[in-house]
């Protein structure tokens, strides 16, 4: 397993009064296997503030990137903790969220 990506939400509201800027949060995680991925996928897809996420298990750090309009790292850390995993914020990318 090398790289998994998923769109958490699709569709948009017809009226946008104020659009928040997307940011990408990058985490080092303890997610390692396909079974682990199956545990976290529903949790990550359910979180409404996540636009897109990608897990890269080809590195020892098992990097999780999340594109979000609500860049609170503690949300991700707590979410993964409920599934039995650890996450450590290692980088935040600014405006846009493109290139995930």
C-alpha positions as CSV (number, residue, x, y, z in Angstrom):
1,X,0.0,0.0,0.0
2,X,1.5,3.3,-1.0
3,X,-1.0,6.1,-1.2
4,X,-4.7,6.4,-0.5
5,X,-6.8,9.5,-1.2
6,X,-10.5,10.2,-0.7
7,X,-12.8,13.1,-1.1
8,X,-14.6,13.5,2.2
9,X,-17.5,15.5,0.8
10,X,-18.9,16.3,-2.6
11,X,-21.4,18.8,-3.7
12,X,-21.8,22.4,-2.6
13,X,-24.3,24.9,-1.3
14,X,-25.9,27.0,-4.0
15,X,-25.3,30.2,-1.9
16,X,-22.0,30.9,-0.4
17,X,-21.9,34.0,1.8
18,X,-18.3,33.6,3.0
19,X,-15.8,31.1,1.8
20,X,-13.1,30.0,4.2
21,X,-9.6,29.3,2.9
22,X,-8.4,25.7,2.7
23,X,-5.3,24.7,4.5
24,X,-3.5,21.4,4.5
25,X,-2.5,19.8,7.8
26,X,0.3,17.2,7.6
27,X,0.5,14.5,10.4
28,X,2.9,11.7,11.3
29,X,0.7,8.8,12.3
30,X,0.7,5.2,13.6
31,X,-1.7,4.1,10.8
32,X,0.1,1.2,9.0
33,X,-2.1,-1.4,7.5
34,X,-5.1,-1.9,5.3
35,X,-7.1,-2.9,8.4
36,X,-6.0,0.4,10.0
37,X,-7.1,2.3,6.9
38,X,-10.5,0.6,7.1
39,X,-10.9,1.8,10.7
40,X,-10.1,5.4,10.0
41,X,-11.8,5.9,6.6
42,X,-15.3,6.3,7.8
43,X,-14.2,8.6,10.6
44,X,-12.3,10.9,8.2
45,X,-15.0,10.8,5.6
46,X,-17.6,11.7,8.2
47,X,-15.8,14.9,9.4
48,X,-17.6,17.8,7.6
49,X,-14.7,20.2,7.8
50,X,-12.3,17.8,5.8
51,X,-12.4,18.5,2.1
52,X,-10.0,15.8,1.1
53,X,-7.4,13.5,2.8
54,X,-4.5,11.3,1.7
55,X,-2.5,8.7,3.6
56,X,1.0,7.8,2.5
57,X,2.3,4.6,4.1
58,X,5.3,4.4,1.8
59,X,7.3,6.4,4.4
60,X,8.1,5.4,8.0
61,X,6.1,8.3,9.3
62,X,2.8,7.1,7.6
63,X,1.9,10.7,6.6
64,X,-1.7,11.8,6.7
65,X,-2.5,15.0,4.8
66,X,-5.9,16.7,5.3
67,X,-7.3,19.6,3.3
68,X,-9.7,21.5,5.5
69,X,-11.4,24.8,5.9
70,X,-11.2,24.5,9.7
71,X,-7.5,23.9,10.4
72,X,-7.6,22.7,14.1
73,X,-5.0,19.9,14.4
74,X,-6.6,18.8,17.7
75,X,-9.7,17.6,15.8
76,X,-7.6,15.2,13.7
77,X,-5.6,14.1,16.7
78,X,-8.7,13.4,18.8
79,X,-10.5,11.6,15.9
80,X,-7.6,9.2,15.3
81,X,-7.2,8.7,19.0
82,X,-10.8,7.4,19.2
83,X,-9.8,4.7,16.7
84,X,-6.7,3.8,18.6
85,X,-4.1,5.7,16.6
86,X,-1.7,8.5,17.4
87,X,-1.1,11.6,15.2
88,X,1.5,14.4,15.5
89,X,1.2,17.6,13.5
90,X,4.3,18.1,11.5
91,X,3.4,20.9,9.0
92,X,0.6,23.3,8.0
93,X,0.4,24.5,4.4
94,X,-1.3,27.8,3.8
95,X,-4.1,29.0,1.6
96,X,-5.5,26.9,-1.2
97,X,-5.4,23.2,-0.1
98,X,-4.5,22.3,-3.7
99,X,-1.9,19.7,-4.4
100,X,-2.9,17.3,-1.7
